[in-house]
Amino acid sequence: MAKTIVVKQIGSPIRRPASQRATLKGLGLNKMHRTRELEDTPAVRGMVNSIPHLVQIVEEKN
């Protein structure tokens, strides 16, 4: 079983650059306080690290 992380949206995409809004959509987030369980890959980690003011890693699962 692959490692997963739970990502929560904590910031609004309103008045943010289009690239940051697109990154949120790529993570599957579109509304405040929603969470997604995603596979822990370098691509997902890079997306999360590019918008740390909009998302938060809630939990890391093995």
Helices and strands as residue ranges (DSSP letters): E 4-9, H 18-26, E 35-39, H 42-50, E 55-61
